[in-house]
Amino acid sequence: MQSWRTVKYEHVYLQDRHTVQETWLGLRDFFHFYNHERLHQSLDHRTPAEVYLGRRYEKDETTHFYQPASICVYEILV
C-alpha cells in the first residue's frame, strides 16, 4: 500500500499540472510505475505487484526512475 506522502513527494510536488485531466493521467501513470516498476526495499527489492501475484515479472531492468509519459505528450502538444 502506498502512502500519500510518497505520492506527494515523488509525483505531485514535482509536476506542474494545469488541468484535472493532466493531473488524473499523471497520477494514473505514477500509480502504475509505483506498483509495477518501482522496487521497494521493504518488499525485498520487489514490486508490490510481484508480491501480490507471487511471481517475478520479466521486464527491462535498466531503469527504475519515474518517467511520466503524459508530460512528454503534453510538451509536444504545447
N, C-alpha and C positions, 0 to 999 in steps of 0.2 A: 504494500500500500504506500503510495507516495504522499509525502507531506505537502501541504500548501506552501510551506516555507521553500521547499525545493522548487516548486513551480514558480514562485515569485522571484527567487534569486537567480535561477538558471534560465528563466524564459521571460517572464513578464517585464521585469525591470531592465532587461537588455534589449527589448524590442520597442520600436516606435510604430505603434498601430494607429490608424486613423479611422477605421470603421469597425463596426461589430463583426462583419464578415471576415475581415483580416484577422481580428482577434480570435475568432472561432477557429479559423483554419490554422492559425499558428499554434493554438492550444492542442488541436487535434494532432498536428504533426509532432508536437513535443511529447504528448502522451504516448504516441506510438513509439517514438525514439526511446522514451524512458522505460517502457515496458518490454520492448523487443530488441533494443540495441545497446543500451547503456548497461555496462557491467556494474554490479553492486557488491561492494566489499562484504556487507553483512550476509550476502547470499553466496559466499564463496566464489566471487567473481563470475557469477551467472546472472542472467536477466530474470526479472520476475516471470516472464512467460515460460522460460526454460524450467524454472522451479515449479510453476503451476502445472505445466504439461508433463513434467517429469522426464524431459529429454533435452538434448543439446541441439540447437539449430545449426545447420550448415549456412554460413554467411561469410561475407568479406570481413576479415579481421583487421583491415588496415586502419580503420578509424572508429573511434567511439565518441566523437565530439558531435554535439547537436548542430546540424546544418539545415535550417528550415528551408524547404523547397518553396514555400509560399512567398518568402521575401524575394527570392530570385525572380519569380514570376511578376511580382509587384514592381520590381525595379525595371523590368523590361517594358511593362505597360506604361510607365510614367515617362 
